[in-house]
């Protein structure tokens, strides 16, 4: 620690950032004396006329208009993008016809499940797989 103080003394730790003694003692007074006069600041303390009803309500009306505009934009964007409310599947005739078509079901729905998964689900539902006409072997699936 002593070596560090000796090094600072030999180097001369003056970085050029010095102010005269007592510079900040009357700084505020000198700064106020150098600023120009502003008569409008003196008028601010005077009594103001009461605000009208519109002047008091205006910020709330503007905010309500902003929210209404955002709501309208979202409604427009969702209708343009085709994101209206979806029709329930039981009321959609296209979906009802597709799920009623055995070829569609075998190709697109049952293809994602293995024969064993389908058989297990049928047994859980209480159906007898042997009584239904399927493309896979019922006896081999039951033995596994």
HELIX and SHEET records of a PDB file:
HELIX    1   1 UNK A    2  UNK A   11  1                                  10    
HELIX    2   2 UNK A   27  UNK A   34  1                                   8    
HELIX    3   3 UNK A   39  UNK A   44  1                                   6    
HELIX    4   4 UNK A   53  UNK A   80  1                                  28    
HELIX    5   5 UNK A   89  UNK A   91  5                                   3    
HELIX    6   6 UNK A   93  UNK A  100  1                                   8    
HELIX    7   7 UNK A  102  UNK A  104  1                                   3    
HELIX    8   8 UNK A  105  UNK A  109  3                                   5    
HELIX    9   9 UNK A  110  UNK A  112  5                                   3    
HELIX   10  10 UNK A  115  UNK A  125  1                                  11    
HELIX   11  11 UNK A  129  UNK A  131  5                                   3    
HELIX   12  12 UNK A  138  UNK A  143  1                                   6    
END                                                                             
